[in-house]
Amino acid sequence: MDTRVVTTHLPADLAKKLDGLAERLDRPRGWVVKEAIASFVSLEEKRFQLTLEALADVDAKRTVGHTEIEAW
């Protein structure tokens, strides 16, 4: 697997929480960071896909009016 080093600055309190989590999980800090980023990226990709689907529904006039929502 091809990898790349990425660095970032974290607030001290977040870094401390990261260290505690890594210790509790008995995993390296880098593993925890990689898992967190993978989860976040996956979630954002899904949100983006759902947004595109919603916009396609709007373009296709598949919407529900405000009055219908209020009545529901």
CYANA upper distance limits for C-alpha pairs under 8 A (distance plus 0.5 A):
 10 LEU  CA     14 LEU  CA      6.83
 10 LEU  CA     15 ALA  CA      6.44
 11 PRO  CA     15 ALA  CA      6.80
 12 ALA  CA     16 LYS  CA      6.65
 13 ASP  CA     17 LYS  CA      6.83
 14 LEU  CA     18 LEU  CA      6.65
 15 ALA  CA     19 ASP  CA      6.69
 16 LYS  CA     20 GLY  CA      6.75
 17 LYS  CA     21 LEU  CA      6.60
 18 LEU  CA     22 ALA  CA      6.63
 18 LEU  CA     29 ARG  CA      7.42
 18 LEU  CA     32 VAL  CA      8.14
 19 ASP  CA     23 GLU  CA      6.67
 19 ASP  CA     29 ARG  CA      6.93
 20 GLY  CA     24 ARG  CA      6.65
 21 LEU  CA     25 LEU  CA      6.58
 21 LEU  CA     32 VAL  CA      8.32
 22 ALA  CA     26 ASP  CA      6.31
 22 ALA  CA     27 ARG  CA      5.63
 22 ALA  CA     28 PRO  CA      6.37
 22 ALA  CA     29 ARG  CA      5.76
 22 ALA  CA     32 VAL  CA      6.78
 23 GLU  CA     27 ARG  CA      6.98
 23 GLU  CA     28 PRO  CA      8.24
 27 ARG  CA     31 TRP  CA      6.92
 27 ARG  CA     32 VAL  CA      7.51
 28 PRO  CA     32 VAL  CA      7.23
 29 ARG  CA     33 VAL  CA      6.80
 30 GLY  CA     34 LYS  CA      6.54
 31 TRP  CA     35 GLU  CA      6.65
 32 VAL  CA     36 ALA  CA      6.63
 33 VAL  CA     37 ILE  CA      6.60
 34 LYS  CA     38 ALA  CA      6.55
 35 GLU  CA     39 SER  CA      6.62
 36 ALA  CA     40 PHE  CA      6.66
 37 ILE  CA     41 VAL  CA      6.51
 38 ALA  CA     42 SER  CA      6.58
 39 SER  CA     43 LEU  CA      6.68
 40 PHE  CA     44 GLU  CA      6.66
 41 VAL  CA     45 GLU  CA      6.57
 42 SER  CA     46 LYS  CA      6.76
 43 LEU  CA     47 ARG  CA      6.72
 44 GLU  CA     48 PHE  CA      6.58
 45 GLU  CA     49 GLN  CA      6.71
 46 LYS  CA     50 LEU  CA      6.68
 47 ARG  CA     51 THR  CA      6.61
 48 PHE  CA     52 LEU  CA      6.77
 49 GLN  CA     53 GLU  CA      6.78
 50 LEU  CA     54 ALA  CA      6.60
 51 THR  CA     55 LEU  CA      6.64
 52 LEU  CA     56 ALA  CA      6.67
 53 GLU  CA     57 ASP  CA      6.81
 54 ALA  CA     58 VAL  CA      6.87
 55 LEU  CA     59 ASP  CA      6.66
 56 ALA  CA     60 ALA  CA      6.60
 57 ASP  CA     61 LYS  CA      6.64
 57 ASP  CA     62 ARG  CA      5.46
 57 ASP  CA     63 THR  CA      7.37
 58 VAL  CA     62 ARG  CA      6.18
 58 VAL  CA     63 THR  CA      6.56
 64 VAL  CA     68 GLU  CA      7.02
 64 VAL  CA     69 ILE  CA      7.44
 65 GLY  CA     69 ILE  CA      6.90
 66 HIS  CA     70 GLU  CA      6.70
 67 THR  CA     71 ALA  CA      6.66
 68 GLU  CA     72 TRP  CA      6.62
